[in-house]
């Protein structure tokens, strides 16, 4: 299953002219031949879940296949699109999408879009720092992920006029205040709600993950001096932390926005 987001899919669909059910200039035969170069039988039943138009087949392919394979196909489709499409900014944006898929980078698109809508330049810089350091400096990515959670909590608490001590309140305290303010704690769920036990467990784990990110940063991230022989974590660990952080922070900001409106 690829990690394409709804925003990324919309850009790709626009570039590939998929709104009418077609994909670029392809006929059924040339579409089949195009995918055969990747050893993919695009007209296989597993890709027909949403319908058998070329656009729906491509959508199912995006949903089912891995990031790397989807990235390869998107790259080739972009090459087909550039000869007849003059939307250079859109083409560049779609190229960046395919490069992300091929590189295995963490997808931070949703959280970037969210903080941009709030005009939070400082947090945008934190996200950029995470993206740029996952492979080159995993410890920095983990440390910045913890800082991103702190910034998220402080921003929301400030906008909601909830008192906190900017200097002394640690991450667990900030997380607790923020989740309570947004009614994202187990006690906020009434027992009569369908699936109440499951929802309560998820909310409890939400807090645990955020606190775990802080604890991991204390052991491995930047911000503390270490012994000269200390070993850091690998990029795969940084990807896990950054991905979890981005997903949860996006959810918290979204909840904040929905409940303000």
N, C-alpha and C positions, 0 to 999 in steps of 0.2 A: 504494500500500500504506500503510495507516494505521499509526501508531506505538503503537496500543493495547497495553498490557502484559497479561500473564496476570492480574495482580491487578485491573487496571481492568476487564477483560472479566468477571471473576467478579462484580464489583460490579454491572455493568450487567445481566448475566444474572439476578442475583437480583432486581433492581428490575423487570425486564421479565418475570419469571416464565417463563423459557425452559427450565426443567428438563424440562418435559413435551413439548417440541417446539413449543409455541405461543409467541406473543409478545403479552403483555397480553390484550386483549379482541378482537383482530383476527380476522376471518374471512378466507378466501382473497381474497374480493373487496375488502374494506375495506383489507387489507394491500396489495394491488395499487394501490388508489386512493391510499393514503397515500404510496407511493413515486412515483407518477406526478406528484405535486406537485413533486417534485425532478427530474422528467424521467428517472426511473430505471425500467426494466422489470425489476422484482425477480424475475420468473419466467423471465428470460432464462437460457439454459443455462449461462452463465459463472458464475452464482451457485449452481448446483446441484451443485458439486463434492463437497460433503459430505452431500448429500441434499436433498430438496425440501420438508422441513417448514419452517414459517415461521422457527423458531429457527435451523435450519441455513442457510437463505437469508440471514438477518441476519448470521450468523457469517462467511459467505463475503463478504458486502458489506463488513464491517469489514476483512477481510483484503485485499481487492482495491482498494478505493477510497482516495482521498486523505484526509488528516487533515481538511481543511476540509469536504469533503462529508460525511464520517462524523460530524463534529462537528455539522453542521446537522441531520442525521437524528436523532442522539442527543438533541439539544435538543428537537426536536419530540416524540420518544417520551417524554421525561421529562414534558412537558406533559400527555401522555395518561395517564401513570402517576400523577401527583400527585392526580388527582381521586378515586382509589380506593385509594391506598397511603399509609399513615400513618407509614412509616419515614422520618422527616424527616432524620435523620443520613445515611442511605443516599442519599436524594434529593439532599442538599447535596453529598455526595461525588461523585455522578454528574454533577451540574451543573459541578463543578470540572473533571471529566474533559473534558466537552464544551467548556468554556471554554479549556482547554489546547489542544485540537485546533484550535479556531477561531483562537486567537491565534498559533499556530505556535511556541509555546514549546518549549524542549528538554524531553524527557521524563526527569525525574530520579527517577521513582517507584521503580524497582528499587534504586538506590543508597540512597535515603532509607529504604526498608524494611530494607535490610541493616544500615545503621548504627544504626537504631533497635533492631534485635535485639541489637546489641552494646552498647547504651546509651552511645553515643559523642556526648555533647551538643555538644562542641566541633566535631566534624565535621558534625553536623546544622546548626550555625550557619553553617559554611562553605558547605554546600549551599544553605541559604536565601539567603545573600548572593549566590551565583552566580545563582540564579533571579531575584532582584530587580534585578540589575544588567546582565543581558545586553543589554537594549534601552536602558536609561538611561545605563549606564557600562560599555561593552564592555571597556575596559582593566582595570577592577576585576574583571570576571568572569574574564578571562584570568589575572590575577594570583592570584585566589583559587583557580582551577583548579589552578595549580601548587602552591599551599599545600595543597590537598586531597590531591594525590598524595603530598606529603611527610608529611602527617599519617597517611595510610593506611599508608605504609611504616614509619613510626616506631611506630605502634600494633601492627602485626603483628610487627615485630622485637622490641619490648618483651615482647609476650605469649609469644614463643618464646624469650625469654632470649638473643637474639643481640646481641652488643655492638655499639654504634655511638656515635659522638660527637654528641650532640644539638646542639652548637653549631657544630662545624666540618665535619661531613659534608654535602656538597652533594647536590642531587637525583640526579645520575648515580650517586653512591656509594650512596645509599639505595636507589635502584631496583635496582642491581646486587645488593646484599645481600639484598633482599627476594625478587627473582625466583630467586636461587640457593637461598635457604632453602626456597622453595616448589617447587623443581625445574621452574621455568618458563623454563629456558634451553636453547638448542639442544643443548648437551653432555649434557643429562639424558635425551635421547631416543635409545634404542638404534637402530642402523641396521636391525635386524631387524623393527622395528615397521612395520606397514602405513602407507604414506604418510609415512614418517619425514622425507623431504626437505621435504615440504609443511609438516609440523608445525614443523620446525626454522626454516623461513622465517618462519612466522607468529610464533613466539616471538621471533625476532630483530627482526621489525618491531614487536612489542609494546614492546620496550625502546627502539627508535628513536622511536616515537611519544611515549612518556613523556618522553624526553629532549628531543624537539622542543618539547613543551609548555613545558618549562622555558626553552628558548632563546627561544621566542616571548615568554614573559613578560618575559625580560630586555630585549627590544627594545621591546615595546609595553605590557606590563602595568604594574600599580602596583608601587611599591617602589623606583623609581629616579627621580631628578630628570631632567627633559628640557629641551631648548631651548624657549623660548617659542613658536617657530613649529612645533614638532613636531606631527605629525598621528597620530591613533590609528587603530585598526582599526574596522570597522563591526560592527553587531550580528550580521550573518551569520557573520563570522569568529569572534565570541565563541560563537555557537551551535555552530559546528563544534568548537571547542576544548572547550567544556563538555560536549557530547555524547560526544566521544571520551574525555574524562576520566572521565565518569560510567560509561561502558560498561566501561572497563578497570579502574577502581577496584572496581566491582561484581564483576567477574570475579576479581580478586585476593583480595578479601575472601571471596568464595565458595570459592575454592580453599583459602584458609587455614582456613576453617570445616570444609570436607569432610575435610581432611587431619588436623585435630585430632581429629575424631570417628572 
